Amino acid sequence: MDEFEKVNETLENEETKTESEVVELSEETEPVVEAEETASEETAAESAEETDAAEESADDTESVSETISESDYTVEDVPAAEPKKPAVIQRTIIISACILLAALLAFGVFVLVKNITTPSLDGVWVMTKVYTKGNAKNAQKTKTSGKEAVYYDFKSDGKFVYTSGTVKQTLMWSYVDAKNKKTDEKTNKITVYAKGGEANGNNYGVKLEGGLFAEKKLKLEVSTNMGTGMTATQIMEFKAYDGSEAPEYKMSADKNFKPVDDLLGTWNDKTTKQKITFNKDGSYVLDVSGNLEQSGNYTVDTKKSTVSLSYVGNGTESNTGALPYKIKDGKLTLATYTFEKVK
C-alpha cells in the first residue's frame, strides 16, 4: 500500500471516530437538556402557582376589607360596654337644677331690659321748662344751674327734697294706684305730702323717658288752682342730674358785715321746733321743724335792734324785712318767736 492510501485510510478512521464521539456527546447532552427544560417548566409552573396564590390572597384581602367596612369596624366577638345610666333621682335633680338656672337667667335678662328701657324715678332731676297743658309753645324755660335752678330729688327711702336757690324743703312721696292709694308698685302717678299728711298730698301724673343709652327725662302733670275757682293742669319737664344730691347755692357775703357777738350761734325754739344759726361771716340757716331749710345772709341794725334776712327762692332774692330782736337772760326773741341758746 502506498503512502497515499495510508493517509486516506487514516483520515477515514478519524472521521468515523469523530462521528461516533459526536453521537455519544449528543446522547449524553439530551438528558441534560431535557432535565433543564423540565426544570424550567417546573419553575414556570411554580411561578404561575405563586402568582395565582398572590391573586387569591389579594381577593381575600378585598373580601376582608369589604367585610370590615360593612360591619363598621365593630368586632362581634367583643361587645361594647354600655354607658351607665344615672339613677332616676339623680336625673330629676339635674333637670330641676337646669330649669332653675334657666329661670334665673331669664329673670335677670328681664330685669336688665326693664331697667334699660324704663328709667327709675329715684334720683335728682333738674327742671327745664314749665307750661300749662295745651300751651307748650309758650313754655317758660328755666335755667339748670345757679340761683334759678329748681331740683326735685326722689329718694329711695320715700323722702322728697325740693331745692330752689337757698330754700330746701323735705317732704314725702309715694306711688299711688288708680284710686289714689299708696302702693309699692311702680305706676304712672305719685303723691307728694308732708310727713303724716298723706290725705292732703298733691297728686302728679308721671311720664319717664330715656334710659341707659339715652338721656333720662321726666314730665310731671299737676292740677293747680288758678285763684278764680278754675283749675289748670301745669306741666313741668325735667332732665336727670348727674349728682347724687342737688348742689347748694350760696349768696355772696357782705364784705362790710359786722357781726354782733351776742347774736352769734345756734338758737332753738322748743315750741315750734325751729332752729336758727347766725354765723360770723353774715350767713344764716333757718331750720323749720326739720322739713324746711332756708339759708342766706342777714344784717343787723343795732340802733333799731332789728334783724333782716335775705334768701333766694324761685330764682329771685327775697327779704323778710326788719324783724325786731331782743336778747335777755340767755334767750332770743325774734319777731314773735322765743329761742334759747344751744350749748
C-alpha positions as a printed NumPy array, in Angstrom:
array([[   0.   ,    0.   ,    0.   ],
       [   1.383,    3.261,   -0.935],
       [   1.601,    6.239,    1.267],
       [  -1.454,    7.933,   -0.248],
       [  -3.731,    5.112,    0.575],
       [  -2.457,    5.012,    4.184],
       [  -3.18 ,    8.676,    4.632],
       [  -6.634,    8.34 ,    3.175],
       [  -7.418,    5.395,    5.446],
       [  -6.213,    7.296,    8.421],
       [  -8.484,   10.209,    7.542],
       [ -11.465,    7.935,    7.168],
       [ -10.778,    6.351,   10.545],
       [ -10.526,    9.774,   12.164],
       [ -13.756,   10.88 ,   10.555],
       [ -15.571,    7.758,   11.743],
       [ -14.208,    8.251,   15.251],
       [ -15.326,   11.872,   15.26 ],
       [ -18.856,   10.958,   14.235],
       [ -19.106,    8.369,   16.976],
       [ -17.916,   10.882,   19.534],
       [ -20.455,   13.404,   18.281],
       [ -23.183,   10.788,   18.608],
       [ -22.055,    9.87 ,   22.101],
       [ -21.869,   13.543,   23.074],
       [ -25.299,   14.086,   21.655],
       [ -26.671,   11.171,   23.612],
       [ -25.079,   12.454,   26.782],
       [ -26.377,   16.027,   26.194],
       [ -30.008,   15.126,   25.543],
       [ -30.803,   14.077,   29.124],
       [ -29.22 ,   17.267,   30.437],
       [ -31.226,   19.459,   28.088],
       [ -34.358,   17.551,   28.874],
       [ -33.646,   17.93 ,   32.57 ],
       [ -33.038,   21.641,   32.145],
       [ -36.248,   22.031,   30.112],
       [ -38.128,   20.072,   32.775],
       [ -36.67 ,   22.301,   35.498],
       [ -37.628,   25.413,   33.561],
       [ -41.154,   24.134,   33.101],
       [ -41.395,   23.292,   36.817],
       [ -40.061,   26.75 ,   37.709],
       [ -42.588,   28.422,   35.418],
       [ -45.335,   26.312,   36.919],
       [ -44.297,   27.257,   40.442],
       [ -44.197,   30.952,   39.433],
       [ -47.652,   30.648,   37.954],
       [ -48.884,   28.953,   41.125],
       [ -47.322,   31.711,   43.253],
       [ -48.972,   34.364,   41.044],
       [ -52.333,   32.636,   41.38 ],
       [ -51.822,   32.413,   45.146],
       [ -50.977,   36.128,   45.308],
       [ -54.086,   36.976,   43.315],
       [ -56.192,   34.795,   45.558],
       [ -54.621,   36.495,   48.613],
       [ -55.447,   39.929,   47.167],
       [ -59.006,   38.793,   46.512],
       [ -59.226,   37.539,   50.071],
       [ -57.865,   40.879,   51.351],
       [ -60.528,   42.813,   49.411],
       [ -63.137,   40.465,   50.773],
       [ -61.921,   41.072,   54.334],
       [ -61.836,   44.832,   53.749],
       [ -65.39 ,   44.791,   52.45 ],
       [ -66.44 ,   42.754,   55.471],
       [ -64.795,   45.213,   57.858],
       [ -66.351,   48.168,   56.033],
       [ -69.79 ,   46.589,   56.077],
       [ -69.528,   45.858,   59.795],
       [ -68.454,   49.48 ,   60.543],
       [ -65.271,   48.331,   62.179],
       [ -67.022,   46.562,   65.033],
       [ -65.776,   43.34 ,   66.473],
       [ -68.655,   40.995,   67.023],
       [ -66.743,   38.773,   69.389],
       [ -66.124,   41.66 ,   71.898],
       [ -69.375,   43.522,   72.774],
       [ -69.029,   47.266,   73.568],
       [ -69.609,   48.326,   77.173],
       [ -72.987,   50.055,   77.626],
       [ -72.873,   53.554,   79.278],
       [ -74.14 ,   53.655,   82.789],
       [ -77.495,   55.432,   83.142],
       [ -77.87 ,   57.823,   86.091],
       [ -80.352,   56.919,   88.717],
       [ -83.871,   58.391,   88.442],
       [ -83.363,   60.687,   91.454],
       [ -80.056,   61.956,   90.099],
       [ -81.603,   62.713,   86.706],
       [ -84.504,   64.53 ,   88.394],
       [ -82.102,   66.713,   90.391],
       [ -80.089,   67.585,   87.28 ],
       [ -83.208,   68.501,   85.296],
       [ -84.568,   70.617,   88.175],
       [ -81.253,   72.449,   88.528],
       [ -81.198,   73.201,   84.793],
       [ -84.768,   74.537,   84.896],
       [ -83.973,   76.727,   87.928],
       [ -80.827,   78.098,   86.271],
       [ -82.724,   78.887,   83.078],
       [ -85.44 ,   80.662,   85.087],
       [ -82.878,   82.752,   86.97 ],
       [ -81.139,   83.743,   83.75 ],
       [ -84.452,   84.675,   82.141],
       [ -85.425,   86.775,   85.181],
       [ -82.04 ,   88.527,   85.173],
       [ -82.38 ,   89.387,   81.493],
       [ -85.944,   90.647,   82.086],
       [ -84.849,   92.928,   84.952],
       [ -81.894,   94.226,   82.94 ],
       [ -84.02 ,   95.009,   79.892],
       [ -86.687,   96.628,   82.06 ],
       [ -84.138,   98.862,   83.806],
       [ -82.615,   99.845,   80.468],
       [ -85.902,  100.607,   78.769],
       [ -87.741,  102.093,   81.795],
       [ -85.728,  104.563,   83.92 ],
       [ -86.384,  104.798,   87.642],
       [ -87.924,  107.87 ,   89.256],
       [ -85.351,  107.685,   92.069],
       [ -82.649,  110.346,   91.838],
       [ -82.172,  114.062,   91.294],
       [ -83.957,  115.897,   88.475],
       [ -83.41 ,  119.493,   87.342],
       [ -86.322,  121.429,   85.851],
       [ -86.008,  122.573,   82.23 ],
       [ -89.398,  124.157,   81.439],
       [ -92.888,  124.872,   82.812],
       [ -96.161,  125.419,   80.919],
       [ -99.882,  124.785,   81.107],
       [-101.317,  121.825,   79.266],
       [-102.11 ,  122.658,   75.667],
       [ -99.792,  125.678,   75.722],
       [ -96.379,  124.076,   75.213],
       [ -95.41 ,  126.684,   72.6  ],
       [ -95.351,  129.336,   75.335],
       [ -93.369,  127.222,   77.786],
       [ -91.166,  129.058,   80.269],
       [ -87.653,  127.675,   80.105],
       [ -85.749,  127.534,   83.358],
       [ -82.002,  127.646,   83.95 ],
       [ -80.429,  124.4  ,   85.066],
       [ -77.709,  125.981,   87.236],
       [ -77.294,  128.922,   89.586],
       [ -79.94 ,  130.585,   91.738],
       [ -82.747,  129.929,   89.212],
       [ -82.28 ,  126.158,   89.115],
       [ -85.052,  124.009,   90.61 ],
       [ -84.313,  120.424,   91.698],
       [ -86.631,  117.564,   92.59 ],
       [ -84.959,  114.731,   94.473],
       [ -86.937,  111.476,   94.813],
       [ -85.093,  109.346,   97.348],
       [ -85.481,  105.583,   97.574],
       [ -86.458,  105.797,  101.278],
       [ -89.621,  107.791,  100.426],
       [ -88.271,  111.279,  101.051],
       [ -88.774,  114.059,   98.529],
       [ -86.445,  117.088,   98.594],
       [ -87.342,  120.262,   96.745],
       [ -84.451,  122.712,   96.224],
       [ -84.754,  126.208,   94.785],
       [ -81.928,  128.666,   95.324],
       [ -81.201,  128.746,   99.068],
       [ -84.522,  127.141,  100.046],
       [ -84.739,  123.393,  100.632],
       [ -87.907,  121.608,  101.668],
       [ -88.162,  117.938,  102.653],
       [ -91.464,  116.128,  102.112],
       [ -92.567,  112.528,  101.423],
       [ -93.543,  110.778,   98.187],
       [ -95.101,  107.505,   97.086],
       [ -96.64 ,  105.801,   94.076],
       [-100.433,  105.658,   94.113],
       [-102.909,  103.476,   92.258],
       [-105.968,  104.475,   90.22 ],
       [-107.829,  105.194,   93.485],
       [-105.005,  107.444,   94.759],
       [-103.99 ,  104.915,   97.406],
       [-100.326,  104.327,   98.222],
       [ -98.799,  101.31 ,   96.534],
       [ -95.383,   99.685,   96.257],
       [ -95.956,   99.053,   92.558],
       [ -94.492,  101.48 ,   90.032],
       [ -97.401,  103.333,   88.456],
       [ -97.81 ,  106.464,   86.355],
       [ -98.983,  108.532,   89.321],
       [ -97.366,  109.711,   92.57 ],
       [ -98.375,  111.768,   95.608],
       [ -96.186,  114.302,   97.45 ],
       [ -97.145,  115.208,  101.02 ],
       [ -95.859,  116.471,  104.357],
       [ -94.967,  113.777,  106.844],
       [ -98.182,  112.455,  108.363],
       [-100.346,  114.362,  105.903],
       [-100.973,  111.856,  103.098],
       [-104.613,  112.91 ,  102.852],
       [-103.588,  116.431,  101.836],
       [-100.924,  115.432,   99.326],
       [-100.613,  116.708,   95.77 ],
       [-101.002,  114.065,   93.076],
       [ -98.775,  114.14 ,   89.998],
       [ -99.012,  112.288,   86.719],
       [ -95.635,  110.761,   85.83 ],
       [ -94.055,  110.111,   82.444],
       [ -90.477,  108.819,   82.181],
       [ -88.357,  108.66 ,   79.055],
       [ -84.815,  107.591,   78.145],
       [ -82.672,  105.036,   79.9  ],
       [ -79.17 ,  103.605,   79.907],
       [ -78.351,  104.652,   76.329],
       [ -80.432,  107.841,   76.147],
       [ -80.87 ,  110.934,   78.298],
       [ -83.357,  110.37 ,   81.107],
       [ -86.293,  112.775,   81.092],
       [ -89.227,  113.305,   83.43 ],
       [ -92.572,  115.002,   82.883],
       [ -94.901,  115.794,   85.818],
       [ -98.516,  116.942,   85.491],
       [-100.368,  118.53 ,   88.417],
       [-103.685,  120.35 ,   88.761],
       [-103.296,  123.89 ,   90.105],
       [-105.808,  126.4  ,   91.386],
       [-105.925,  129.485,   89.18 ],
       [-107.463,  131.566,   92.006],
       [-110.804,  132.121,   90.267],
       [-112.384,  128.775,   91.048],
       [-110.76 ,  127.415,   87.904],
       [-108.086,  124.768,   87.762],
       [-105.477,  124.145,   85.134],
       [-103.023,  121.342,   84.512],
       [ -99.466,  122.511,   84.918],
       [ -96.71 ,  120.511,   83.229],
       [ -93.103,  120.542,   84.441],
       [ -90.309,  118.938,   82.457],
       [ -87.001,  117.748,   83.942],
       [ -83.79 ,  116.06 ,   82.932],
       [ -81.683,  113.771,   85.11 ],
       [ -78.979,  115.463,   87.183],
       [ -75.575,  113.774,   87.385],
       [ -75.003,  114.278,   91.121],
       [ -76.496,  112.231,   93.948],
       [ -77.522,  115.443,   95.757],
       [ -78.747,  118.793,   94.476],
       [ -75.933,  121.382,   94.572],
       [ -76.012,  124.057,   97.263],
       [ -76.357,  127.668,   96.235],
       [ -74.83 ,  130.32 ,   98.473],
       [ -75.373,  134.038,   98.36 ],
       [ -72.356,  136.306,   98.181],
       [ -71.201,  137.538,  101.581],
       [ -71.336,  141.204,  102.504],
       [ -67.709,  142.331,  102.918],
       [ -68.796,  145.23 ,  105.166],
       [ -70.724,  142.97 ,  107.513],
       [ -70.024,  143.465,  111.238],
       [ -71.176,  140.596,  113.489],
       [ -72.873,  141.04 ,  116.845],
       [ -71.245,  138.644,  119.282],
       [ -74.34 ,  138.197,  121.473],
       [ -76.33 ,  137.073,  118.422],
       [ -73.832,  134.502,  117.088],
       [ -74.509,  130.781,  117.486],
       [ -77.492,  128.42 ,  117.225],
       [ -80.834,  129.178,  118.847],
       [ -83.696,  126.708,  119.4  ],
       [ -87.434,  127.327,  119.766],
       [ -88.783,  124.468,  121.883],
       [ -92.391,  125.264,  120.993],
       [ -92.156,  125.348,  117.197],
       [ -89.014,  123.145,  116.927],
       [ -87.36 ,  125.824,  114.813],
       [ -83.625,  126.416,  114.868],
       [ -81.719,  129.396,  113.576],
       [ -77.972,  129.815,  113.331],
       [ -76.186,  133.162,  112.881],
       [ -72.643,  132.872,  111.54 ],
       [ -69.739,  135.274,  111.854],
       [ -69.497,  135.807,  108.064],
       [ -73.06 ,  137.204,  107.863],
       [ -74.784,  133.988,  106.706],
       [ -77.632,  132.254,  108.484],
       [ -79.522,  128.929,  108.343],
       [ -83.157,  128.608,  109.443],
       [ -84.393,  125.05 ,  110.024],
       [ -88.173,  124.841,  110.354],
       [ -89.183,  121.606,  112.105],
       [ -86.617,  119.648,  110.125],
       [ -88.771,  119.928,  106.996],
       [ -87.898,  123.361,  105.633],
       [ -84.424,  124.834,  105.476],
       [ -83.839,  128.411,  104.463],
       [ -80.406,  129.951,  104.235],
       [ -78.966,  133.265,  103.117],
       [ -77.463,  136.442,  104.527],
       [ -78.547,  138.6  ,  107.43 ],
       [ -77.918,  142.17 ,  108.523],
       [ -78.219,  143.722,  111.978],
       [ -79.271,  147.245,  112.901],
       [ -78.109,  147.59 ,  116.491],
       [ -79.616,  151.052,  116.862],
       [ -83.084,  149.815,  115.951],
       [ -82.459,  146.284,  117.3  ],
       [ -83.668,  144.646,  114.115],
       [ -82.5  ,  141.739,  112.007],
       [ -83.203,  141.383,  108.291],
       [ -82.985,  138.004,  106.492],
       [ -82.322,  137.676,  102.748],
       [ -82.694,  134.434,  100.762],
       [ -83.222,  133.184,   97.194],
       [ -86.281,  131.209,   96.109],
       [ -87.848,  130.567,   92.684],
       [ -84.95 ,  132.353,   91.058],
       [ -85.432,  135.642,   92.852],
       [ -83.976,  137.214,   96.009],
       [ -86.406,  137.898,   98.843],
       [ -86.103,  139.771,  102.132],
       [ -88.029,  139.347,  105.337],
       [ -87.719,  142.979,  106.21 ],
       [ -86.687,  144.304,  109.604],
       [ -87.529,  141.817,  112.369],
       [ -87.258,  143.152,  115.937],
       [ -84.987,  141.155,  118.205],
       [ -84.093,  141.201,  121.877],
       [ -81.563,  139.197,  123.876],
       [ -82.143,  138.833,  127.606],
       [ -81.295,  136.152,  130.187],
       [ -79.818,  133.878,  127.506],
       [ -82.969,  133.998,  125.405],
       [ -83.522,  135.488,  121.986],
       [ -86.832,  136.982,  121.   ],
       [ -87.071,  137.303,  117.231],
       [ -90.326,  138.661,  115.854],
       [ -92.913,  136.561,  117.724],
       [ -90.665,  133.574,  118.432],
       [ -88.577,  132.882,  121.521],
       [ -85.319,  130.922,  121.23 ],
       [ -82.847,  129.557,  123.723],
       [ -79.129,  129.305,  123.077],
       [ -77.956,  125.823,  122.145],
       [ -74.768,  124.985,  124.044]])
